[in-house]
Amino acid sequence: MDTTDEFQIHLQQLPFKKATAIETVYALGNGHFGVRSSNPLQGDNPDYPGQPGLFINGFYDLTAIHYGEDYPGYPQNSQTICQLPDPRFMVLEIDGLRSDEETFKIRLVDKNLNLKTGLLLEIFEITSPTDKTVRLTMQSFASQDDRRLFGVSYSLSALNFAGSVKLNKQHRYTQQQIPEHVTDIRNVQRQSQLTITYQEADHPTLQMITRKSQLAVTLQLQPLNVDGQPIPKLTTQDQLPTYVTEFNLVPGIAQHADFVYSIGYPHPIVVANSEPDTQDQTLATETFTTLLNKSASKWSTFWDNSDVELAGDAKLAKSIRFNLFHLNQAAGRDGMTSIPAKGLTGSGYEGHYFWDAEMFMLPFFIFTQPDTARQILSYRYSKLLQAQKRARAMNVKKGVLFPWRTINGTEASAYYPAGTAQVHINADIAYAVDLYVRVTDDQDFLASQGLPLIIETACFWLAYGHYATDDAHHGRFVINDVTGPDEYTAMVNNNYYTNRMAQHNLYLATKYARKLGHTEDNVIGKLGLTTAEIDAFQHAADQMYLPFDPESQIKKQDDTSTEKPVWPIAETPRTQFPLLLHYHPMTIYHYQVNKQADTVMSDFLFPEDQDQAQLKRDYDYYEAITVHDSSLSRAIFGILAHRLGEAGKAYQYFMDTALADLTDAQGNLSAGIHAANMGGSWLSLIYGFAGLEIKDTTLHLHPELPSEWLQLRFKLWFQHRRIGMTITHQSLTLENLKGKPITVYVNGEPVVLGSERVTVPFSD
């Protein structure tokens, strides 16, 4: 095993000690499920303020939403990811006293996460009511090889006695200890209503069925082979199938028991298979070590493709790897799930998928794991029918409207001004499809899934927007009554970001429809698209209204944004941030104050839209009114600061982004990681300091390292080539590690990459 410190997250190095935040940091997952690293004796012990749980991507229940005034088109149900029995949980029995019935003292000694292998090592000291103390050493991993498997190993040694200790393993719900009143609206947590049954099988098999969504999953528990150690015996305790392992401990000699959970995939109960989804045959000869090694091998492949090596700041380098590790753990890979905003590390945002998945996290996978990126985009394709129904519910006669927050493809946001009104998500998805196609050249995906996504979202804009007849906008295509990325400004006309993204969406539809319209497969004919509609896409895009203030020479966030008073940010006490937790939305909407990057988000995505002078004006104006109450914000401002040559600001924004979760900077890490912010840290490195741009289908680089660093190394997949890059203050070294020769551009100059390494020196 790799034990080098650069891939280790040590408990002693964390600047916070809050138990629930630590549970998030050390959570393990694989895109299918995630497990928080809670106290394994949690049980119903109120002395430990933890939130243990297993989360399965896409396994959710519904809760009715109650409105004082219920209007047509309002979502009728929330969707909440289920918090399931903790697979880490076990019961110790000493002198006939059980840890789930008596008060056992438990002290956390250490935790260490090996990012290289995905192995979590933990040490606890547990003292019984009879003052007998054992040391518990736990090892666990979420398999990257077989994504149904979670392995856990318990090693026990006596510290002050010799005698019998029993370890009991069973499926059991633990008390989640969710507070009755949640003051942070971002962390709403609803309890799932599950029907739980035990099935006949060779090993304890638990089936859970949600009450309203009618989804089912199975969990199976079985012991693994451990040579020379006590053999677990299957019995029944409290009507639960239980494995009991009895140890005769003596000081200084450890004994252990290993187990593996097989965690099934969610499926509708109407097609539930009566036979449990077990792993009996494949695991009969496996051990904890063999399963771990298979998983670690997959992690090795991940790091080979996706690692970012930074020299000059060891703490920062580790934080970057921590972010990439959790991104990889969060991503669904089955074409039916996406990336929850909190990953699979907690119940914050109820396990929902937002625009964050496409705009902040997907680029990392597009450039380093394109197969995973395709599956994430396929999730959106699988929800086209629901998006079509949502558009019709909003009285939009053609096209689709993707939900602002969702799991099952239907809208789950009960507050439409900051939810459904963020219709830019349609264009965000189209943008992501285009980026994926340009980077991967996956023409099969474009024809089968990508083009329908682009066309259907483009149709929405034609139906939702209109050509204005008023003097200010006469003849221009306008989009009214929307909310942009900035959730502190709602229900406006002509949000710049939304209009610019819609314009791009329409141009994409025009380009790809004309390109694929005469292919043998007749893709356009299958979509029922006419030549007149394609021309209409082009015309609407050409006439799209993009608000601009001629006096200040800035892009206006919307038609009336500059007419509002400016929020007194400097006079507002720090205890009043984030503003959304302290002020009524109408109070916030009354002012010029931004929660996050909005208009400047378009500056980031479309660098060709403005020269440096324009970017500088936009940046200065919007930085002054942005409070960064969203973790998505700082990465974008940092990238733009770098493009403007403001090295100090760029570096500080990046540090705030990269270190956010390992410092609990937002103060709500207990509810789960900030996955989009983690994606933003990668964007900052690659789009910022490496200066990556894709122009048409050509790779451009404008690298410049912060003075604090010595070197930056990473690899990207681009058009079937694997390209290695090493940036120093003196040069950029490029290697074509796989694929045919390709020409890339470095600071505007062409560089041909063949089989030889090429070093491009920087001029003074």
SULFENHU-V92209 format. One line per field, one symbol per residue. ss: DSSP state (h for helix, s for strand, l for the rest). phi: phi as a letter, one per 30 degrees, with the letter a starting at -180 (. if undefined). psi: psi as a letter, one per 30 degrees, with the letter a starting at -180 (. if undefined). A space follows every 10 residues. Layout:
# SULFENHU-V92209
ss=???
phi=???
psi=???
This chain:
# SULFENHU-V92209
ss=llllhhhsss hhhlllllhh hhhhhllssl llssslllll llllllllll lllsssllls ssssllllll llllllssss sllsllllll ssssllssll llllssssss ssssllllss ssssssslll llssssssss ssllllllss ssssssssll llssssssss llllllllll llllhhhlll lllssssssl llllssssss llllssssss ssslllllll llssssslls ssssssssss llslssssss ssslllsshh hllllllllh hhhllllhhh hhhhhhhhhh hhhhhhllss sllhhhhhhh hhhhhhhhhh llllllllll lllllllhhh hlsllhhhhh hhhhhhhhlh hhhhhhhhhh hhlhhhhhhh hhhlllllll lllllsllll lllllhhhll lllhhhhhhh hhhhhhhhhh llhhhhhhhh hhhhhhhhhh hhhhlsslll llllllssll lsllllllll lslllhhhhh hhhhhhhhhh hhhhhhllll llhhhhhlll hhhhhhhhhh hhlslllssl lllsslllll hhhlssllll lllhhhllhh hlllhhhhhl sslsllllhh hhhhhlhhhl lhhhhhhhhh hhhhlsllll llhhhhhhhh hhhlllhhhh hhhhhhhhll llllllllhh hlllhhhhhh hhhhhhhhhl llsssllsss slllllllll ssssssssll ssssssslll ssssssssll lsssssllss sssllllsss slll
phi=.dcdddcccc edcddbbded ddedecdcaa idbbbdcddd cehcdddcdc bdlcbceicb bcbdcccdbc cejdecbdbb ddccedddda bcbbhiccdc ccdcdbcdca bbccddcicc cbbbcbcdec icccccccba acdcdcddcb cbbcccbdcb abldbcccca dadcddhddd ccdcddcebc ddccccbccd adbebccbbd dcdhcbbcbb cbdcdbdice cdcdbbbhic ebcccccccb ejbcbbbcbb cccdcdaddd cddddddcbe ddcecdbedd dddddddddd dedddcdccc ckadddeddd deddededdc ddbcicbbcd ecicclcehi idcbdeedcc cdeededbbe ddeddddded ddcddddddd dddcicdbib bdddbabcjc dbddcddcbe dddeeedddd eddddedddc hddddeddbd deddddddee dddddaddcd ddbeicdbbc ibbdeddcbb hcchdeeddd ddededdddd dddddcdcde dheddddicc ddddddeedd ddcedbdbcd ddibdddaec dddddddddd ddeddccded cbbdeddddd cdacdadbed dddddbdddb ddddeddedd ddddccchdc dddddddddd ddddicddde ddddddddce ddchddibde dkdcdddddd ddeddddcdd idbcchbcdc bbdaddddcc abbabbcbhi ccccbbcbdc abccbcdajd ebcccchicd bdccccdbcc dcdd
psi=kkgkffgkjk effkglgkee eeeeegkklg eelkkkilkf gebgjffjhl illkkkkfjl lkkkkkkejj lkfkkfklkk kkjlkjffkl kkkkhgkkff fljkkkkjel kkkjfefgkk kkklkkklfg gkklkkjkkl ljkfejgfkj kkkkkkkkeg lkakkkkkkl kkklkfhkke jjfjffhkjk kkjkkklklk lflkkkkkkk eefhlklkkk kkllkjkglk kkkkakkhgk kkkkkkkjkk kfkkllkklk kjjlkklkff gkkfkkilge effeglleee eeeeeeeeee eeeeefkjjk kfjeeeeeee eeeeeeeeff kkggfflbjl fgbhflgkgg glkafeeefe eeeeeeffie eeeeeeefee efgeeeeeee eefggjflal jkleklegfl kgjfjeegce fiffeefeee eeeeeeeeef hifeeeeeee eeeeeeeeee eeeellklfl eegkflkljl ilkaejggjl ilkhkeeeee eeeeeeeeee eeeeegfgle fheeeffgkl eeeeeeeeee eegkkjkkjf efhlkkeaeg effllkkief fkkffgkkef ffkkeeeeff ljkkelkdef eeeefifffl leeeeeeeee efefgkfhfk ffeeeeeeee eeffgieeee eeeeeeeege effhefghfe fllieeeeee eeeeeefdef hkkjjchkkk kikjkkffle kkklkkkjhg kjkkkjkaff lkkkkjfkll lkklkjhfkk kkjbfkkkkj lkl.
